[in-house]
Amino acid sequence: MKNRISLALIALLCLSIALPAFVFAQQGRQSPPVRKSPNEPAGISSPTRRTNRARTMSNLSAQIEQDFSEALTVIQDNYVDGNRLNYNDVFKSSIIGMLRTLDPHSNYYDPQEFEELRADQRSEYYGIGAQIGTQTRGDDTETYIVTTFEGTPAFKAGLRFGDVIREVNGESMRGKTTAEVRDKIRGPRGTKVRLAIEHAATGRVENVEITRDAVSQPSVPDAYMIRPGVGYIDMTRGFNFDTADELQSSLEQLHRKGMTSLVLDLRENPGGFLEEAVRVADQFLQRDQIILTQKGRNEQKVYRATNETGAPDQTPLVILINEDTASASEIVSGAMQDHDRALIVGQTSFGKGLVQGIWPLEYGAGLTLTSAKYYTPSGRLIQRDYTNEGFYNYYTQGGSLRSEQQQQTGQKPAGAESHTDLGRTVYGGGGITPDEAVKPQQINGVQIKLRDPIFFFTRELVQGRISGLDAYKIQRPIEFNHQLQSSDYTINDAVYKAFQEFVARDSSWAQLAPYLDRNRQYIEVQLRYNVITAAYGTVVANRVLLNDDPQVAKAVEVLPRARELAMRSLSRRAQQ
């Protein structure tokens, strides 16, 4: 074990000096190029220098191996719980500690995490296909089924909204977090998991054995007409192997429905494959327009629109972003903004301008290592400065917070000034700044506390246990692909009054009763969202939330400006 750990650390030290084998989905495996001294003439290699460097690295590796081995032996022999050491944690923390000295985005994955990473990139995971969530009532915290997905093992097993997961493989889940229960349920494809389920409809506990399978997670889960002529595409999940194909299919579907303008939602999108970001941007830009420039340690590569699938889509476009819009989604947003192809609405994005390569390691583990920086078409590097910022602060001090601080102090963004094709001023150094800054729906502390009683009331409502409200009873499997109507399960005065009574007579929430009326709109939206989730699943239910979304409302409002901007840009390019 000691040899395995020390050799891995030595290998990673070498990797931190060399180029990676491939960068997400953009390149295939390749041999690292030969490096030359700055004073070496081009085209001339230096065997002597390479030999000396190899000797130096060999000596350093031997020293590191000896120091680490000795430190591990001291721990094993003297640490109070040395006989119970978790070697995977020792191995993992050592490598992560090394990578943290490089940048916040280089990371190590143990075999289980690396397999999950690869599954995410395939837009799938291995499990039962249910969304779960913890809810608290009094002193009891339990995990409940929120929804199942079409055709999955959980759906076939008859799991429904509100069912309680009492046990997983004989172990009680009471008091466990959602993540803990999820990790117990997931596992290798084809293996079985035993669940003790208390059904919401009957209260009876049933032992259910489910075989795990691949569960699809489309990177474009929804596309629909948000109002006449205005299409909406949900691209909030990341850029995976087939994101561009899913987007193209969604565009074709919306055009058949009469789409004349489009809102593309990249909020919460954490990024993913650079190659897919290029293919997405390619669908909207004119041939030869720059999408990004990637600058690595020894090479530079410019990505341009090729329009391989045909003429670019010229639908007027607004892109929604927020502080969790990162990486590949920032590539798309930056390219659309720099070429004046779209208006950007929302909050300043995360600010990740680094590209990671993926390195499979021995024993099934892997790591991501930063290999290049990327620049938007106007030359912006949007990477936030992390040199004097702790890891926690880097990930929690979001783009919107920095943007608000700049607005309050009157300061410009920290990065260099650039200009779009039409001369609009944009900045690097800290994410993509929206053309129209709009805060999200604000959630107060009372509303957060109301989520539990809203869930439990909905659980009773859809089971038909709320007197006089039988129209909300849902005791059937989820009806997927339903086209939501404004008349579906509306929350009227009778439902709201029943909720007031439900809260008032339960000691767990009675203290919230005085705050209900002032939060009525929030309550009604969340009640309808939960009922629609039980009836039609979360993808359809998310449309309920969009109806009350101020950022979406602003996006629709500025679509005429986006149309005018795109036409001016296209006209300017035609005149060149």
N, C-alpha and C positions, 0 to 999 in steps of 0.2 A: 504494500500500500504506500509506504514511504517513497519507494522508487517511482511509483505511478505519479504521485503528487509532485515530486521534485522535477521529474522529467517534463511534466505538463507545464510547470512554471517556467522552465528553461525554454520550452518551445514557444510559450506565449511571449516571453521577452524578445525572442527572435522575431516573432510575428509583429510585435509593436514597432519594429524597425523596418520590416519589409512591407511590400504592397500585398494586399489581399488577393485571393485567387479569383474571386468574382464579386461584382457589386449587385446585390439583389438579383433582379431578373434581367439586368441590362447586359451583362457580359458572361461569356463562358469561362471555364477554368483556363488560366494561362500561366506561363512561367514568369516570375518577376524579372524585369529587365536588369541588365548589368548597370550598376551605378559607377559614375566616374568622379574623380576629384574635380573641384571647381577649376583647377589649373591644368587639367588634362585636356589635350586637343580632342575635338570631336572625332569619333571613329577610331580612336586608339585605346585599347584596353591596357590595363596594368596588372599583370599576373602577380607582381611583387606586392603591390598594395592589397590585392584581394587576399593573398596568402597571409600577410600581416594582420589584416582585419579578421580573417578566420581564426588565426591563432589567438588574437585578443578576445574574440567572442568565446572561443573554447575555454580560455582561462577564466573568463568571467562566469561562464556557465558552470564550470566546476566549482568555483567559489560559492555561487548561489546554491548549487545543489548541496554542498557540504553544510552551509549555514542553515538552510531550511531543514535538512535532515537532523542536524544537531538540535535545532529548536523544537522539532517535533518529538524527538527523544526525551528532551527535558520535560515537555508537557506530559508525555505518556508516563514518565517515571515520577513526576512530582505534583501534577495538578490534582486537586482534591477529588475530582471525578474523572480522573484520567482513564479509568477502566471502562468508562461509558462514553468515550469520545465518539461523536458522529463524524466519520471521516469524509462523508460527502459534504458536510457543512464546512469542514476545515479546508477541503479542496476548493470548494466554491467560493468561500469568503476570501481566500488568498488570491485567487485569480481576479475576482471582482475588485478587490483592493488595488491590484496593479492597474487594472483598466481605468479605475476612477482617477488615477493620476494623469490620464491622457485627456479625456473629455467626458461629458455626461452621457454620451450616446453609445460608446463602446461598452459591450456587455457580454457576460458569460451566461450560458444556459446549461443546466444539468440535463441528462438524457430525457427526462420527462418533459421539462420545459422546452427543450429543443424540438421534440416531437410535436408539442402543442404549437410552437411557432410555425413549423412546417404545415401543420393542419390549417392554421389560420390563413396562411398564404394560399392554400387551396380552397379557401372560403368554406371550410368545414371544421368540425371537431368530432371526437368520438365520445358518444354518450347516449342518452335516451331521448333527447330532443324536447326538453321542457324548460321553460323559463320559471325560475323559482325566486322567492323573496321571503325574508324574515319579517314577521309582524309581532307586535307586542301588545298584550292585553293584561293589565295589572302587572303581576310579577312573572307572567309566563311569556316566553319568547319561543315561537315555533316557526318552522319553515313551511311555506305553502306553495302549491302549484299556482302560478299566475296564468300560464297558457302553455299549450303544446303546439308543435309545428306539424304541418301537413305531412302525412305519410311516415312519421317517425315512430320509433318503438313506444314512446310515451303516449302518443295519440292512439296507436293501435291497442294499447293496454287499457284505454278508457279513462286515463287521468284527466281531471277537469279543474277548472278554476275553483280555488278554495279548498282543494284536498290538502290534508296535512301529511307531511312526510315524518312519521314517527320514528322510524328506524331505517338504517342502511346497513345491510349485511349484519343484522343483529345488534348494532350499536345505536343507542339512543341519540337522536339529533336535537333533543330539547336544549335550548340555550346556545346552540351553535350558530355561527355566522353563515350568511349565504355562501361565502367563498368556501368555508369548511365543508358544508353539505355538498356543494357542487363538486369539490375535489373528491369526495367519497363516492359520488355517483358516477363520475367520468372514469374511463379506463380503456384498455385496448379494445379494438373492434373485435366483435365475436365473443367476448367474455360476458358473463352474466352478473347482474347485480340484483340483490334481494331487497325489496322495499316493503316496509310496513306502512300502508296508506290508510288514513282515516278519511273516508269519503265525506265530502261536504253535504251530499244529498241525504245520506242515511245515518251518519255518525258511526257506522260500523268500521272496524279495522280489518283490512284485508292484506294478506301477504302476497305480494306480486313479484314474480321473477321476470326480469326483462333482459334481453340480450342487447348489449351495446352495439351501436352501428354508427356509420358516418352520418352526421347531421349537417345538411347544407346550410350555409350562411351567405346568401347572395350579397355581393358588395353594392348592388343597387336594388334594395328590397322593395321599393315602391316608386311608381311613376303614374301620375294621374293629372287630370285637368282641375286645377285648383279653383278656377272660375272660367267662364267662356273665353276661349282663345289663349288662356294662360296655362302653360304646362308647369308642373313641379316634378323634379326628380330628386329622390332621396339618395345621396351618396355620402352618408355619414360614417360608414363602417370601415373604410380603408381601401387601399389600392392593392388588389390581389391579382392572381394570374389572368382572370377573365373580366376585369373591371371594364375595360374599354369596349369589349364585345357586349357586355350587359348594357352599357350606356347607349351604344349604337342601336340595340334592339329597342330600348326605351324611347329613344328619339323617333324611331320609325313608328312606334305605336302611337305616340302623341301627335305626330304629324297627320296620321290617319284620322285622328279625332278633331283636327282643325286647329292645332296649335299655331299661334302667330307670335308668341313670345314665351320665354322660358326663365324659370327660377331654378338654379342648380344649388342644392344645399350641401355645402362642405363643412358645416359646423360639426365639431367633435371628431372630424376625420383625422386619424393619427398618422396617415401616410401609408407607405408601403413601397411597392416596386416602382423605381424610377421609370422603367420602361413603360409601365402602364400609364404613368402620369404623362409621358410624352405622347402616347397613343390617344389619350383623352384630349389633350390640348390640340393634337393634330386634327381632330374632328371639327374644330371651330376656326382654325387659322388658315390663312392663305398659304399656298405653296411657297417654300423657302423662307418663311418667317421664322426667326429664331425662337425656340421654346426655352432653352437654357444653355449655358456653357458650363461644362464640368472641368474643373482644374484639379488634377491630382498631383502627386509628388513628382512624377516624371512625364506626365502627358496632359494634354488638353483636348477636350472633345466638344464640338458644337452640335447640338441637336436642333434640327429644323423640321418644319412641317413638310410632309411629303404628299399628303392627301391620297394615300394608296387605295383607300376605299371609295374614292370618288371626290366630287366637289365638296368643299367644306360646308358645314351647316351654317347658314347665315341668319338664323333666328336671333332676334334681339335677346340679350342675355344679361341676367343679374345673378351674381354669385354671392351666397351667404357664407360668412366665415365667423369664427369666434376665437377665443384664446386657446382652444384645444385643436384648432385647425393647424396641422403641422406637416412638414416634410413634403411628400409628394403632392398633397393637396395645396401646399403653398407654391409649389412649382406651377401648377395649373392656374391658381389665382394670380400669381405674379406675371405669368405670360399673358393672360387675358387683360390684366390691367395695363401692362407696359405697351401692348399693341392697341389699347383703347377698344378692345373687342367686347368688354363687359364692364359694367359698374359693379363695384364690390361694396357690399352692405354688411354691417354687423359690428364686430369688435376686432381690434388688432390681433393678428394671428400669433401663434406660439413663437415663431422665430427660429426655425431649424434649417440651416443652410448646409448641413453636412451630409455626406453620403457614406453609408456603411456597407462593407463587404460581409458576406456570410461565410464563416469558416467551419465546416464540419470537423470535429475532433475525434480522437480515438474513444472507444467505449460509448459512442452515441451522443456525446455532448457536442456543443458548438458555441461559437461566439460571433458577435458582430463587432467589426473594427472599422473605425473611420478611415476612409481612404482618399476622400476628395471633398472639395467644396463646390457648390453650384452657384451660379449667378443668373439672375433674371435677364431677359433680353436687353434691358436698359443698362445692365452692368451692375445691378444691385447684389450685394451679399447680404442676405437677410438674417444671417446667423446672429443670435444674441451673444454678447460677451459673457463668457463663463469663467474667465481667468481669476476673478476675485469674488466669485459667488459660490456658496456652498451648494452641494448637490440638492438638498431639500429645497432651498430657496429658488434654485434654478427651475425646478419643476412646479413650484407653487406660486411664484410671482409671475402671473400670466401677462399676456400681451395687453389685455384690456386695462389692467391695473397700471401698467407703465404708460399707456396712452392717456389715461385719466390724469396721472401725475404730470405729464407733459402739458396737457391742456390747462391744468390749474396753475402751473408755473410759467406758462407761455413759452416753454422750451420746445425747440425742434427735435425730432427724432435724432438719436445719437449718430446714425450712419451718414454716409456721404449722400449728397443730393444727386438725383438723376432725373431724367425726363422721359415721358411716354412719347409715342410716335407723334402725337398732336401737341406736344410741348407741355403737358401737365407735369407738375413737380411731384416726384415721389422720392422716398428715402429708403436706404438700407439700414442695416445695423440692429434690427429688432422686429422682424416679422413684416407682414403685409398690413399696411394701414388702410382701412376701408375708405372708399370715397364718401360713403354715408355712414357715420357712426351712430349705431342704435344699440341701446342696452337691451338685454333679454328681459323676459318677464321676471319681475322681482318676487321672490318667495320669502315671506316673513316667518318668524319663529312659531307663531300660532299655526300657520298653514302647514308647517312641517309636522307639528304635533297632531294635526287633523288627519294625516294620511292613514294612521292606524284605524281610527273609527270609521273613516270612509271605506276602507277595505272591508272591515267586518260587517258594516251595514250592507255593502254590495253583496257580500257572501250570503247574507240572509235574503236579500232582495231577489237575487237570481235563482234561489232555491224555492221561491214562492212562500216564504215564511213571514213576509210583511203584509199584514192585513190590508185588503183593498187594492193591492198593487199586483194582481196576478199577471198583468200584461208584461211584466218584467221578468217573469219566470223563464229560465233557460235551462232545460234539462235535455239537451241534445248535444252531439258533437259540434265542434267549431265549424262554422260555415265559411271556409276560406274563399278568398277572391271576391268577397261581397263588395259591391259598389255602394259605398256609404251614402245614404240619403239624409237630408236635413231633418226628416221626420223620424229617423231611427232612434228609438229609446231616448227621447227628449226628457229632460228633468223638469217636471212641472211643480206647481205649488204643493200638490199632494205628496210627492216624493220628498221634497225639501222638508215639509212639516214632519213627515215620518222620520227623517234623519234627525231633526231636532229632538224629537221624543226619544229616539234611540240613544242619543248622547246624554240626555238629561237623566235617564233612569239607570245609567251604568256608572258606578262609582269611579271607574278607571278614567272616565273622561268628563264627568259632570262639571269640573272646573272650567271646561272649554265652552260651556253653554252660552255664557255672556258674550262670547266673541263670534258667534256663528253668523249673525246677520251682516256684520261688517265684512265678512269673508264669504258671503253667499255666492258671488260669481265664481270664485275659486272652487268652492265646494261642488257647485253644479257641474263645472267642467270636469272635475276629477271623478265625480260619480258617473257621469256619462262615459268617460274614458274607461272606467273599470267595467261597466256593463257591456260596452262595445267589445272590450277585451274578452270577456266571457263568451260573447256571442260570435265574434268574427276574428279574434286574434289581435295581437299587438300591432301588426303592420297597418291594419285598417284603423285601429284605435288611435294610432299616432295622428291620423288626420283630424281627430277631434281637437288635439292640442294645437295643431297648426292654425286652426280657425281663430285661436285666441293669442296668436304669436305676434308681438309688435315688430319683430325683425322681418317676418314674412310679409306683414302688412306694408312695411316700408319698401320692401323689394318690389311688390306689385305696384306701388305708387310711383316708383322711379323708372319703371320699364320704358315709358316714352323717352326719357333721357337716355337710357341705354340704347334705344333704337337710333336716336339722333347721333349719338357718339359713334356707334358702329358704322353708320352710313358716312359720316365725315372721314373716319379712318380709311374706309374702303375707297372713297373718292380720292383721298390724298395718295393712296398707294397706286391707284390707276393712273394718276398724273405723273408719277415718277418714271 
